[in-house]
Amino acid sequence: MIRFTVWKSEDQYNGFRCEGHAGFADAGSDIVCSAVSALTFNTVNSIEKFTDDAFQVEAGKDGGMLTVKFPDKLSEKAVLLIDSLILGIESIEADYGNEYITLTSEEV
């Protein structure tokens, strides 16, 4: 199962972590993993390209974990990009069920 966690404090994003594998299908054919990966990496790439916001990325060696942390308050553009990411993750969870992916938000 993919566990997608968003960290917030006082309505500000502090980061997120995506870890695990969906197990919806065999590796290389798992559309849930592919969708989550595409959304997540596109969001990180978009924040890097379209904003001046700072962030740190940590990736697991097997590809099963990505952690992104935001040390400073985010711009409106970055917030919109993360809101869009969360909307996409929520849609995948709604379509495929929390057997394959769960989204949680934690106050830090």
Order of alpha helices (4+ residues) and beta strands (2+ residues): beta-beta-alpha-beta-beta-alpha-beta
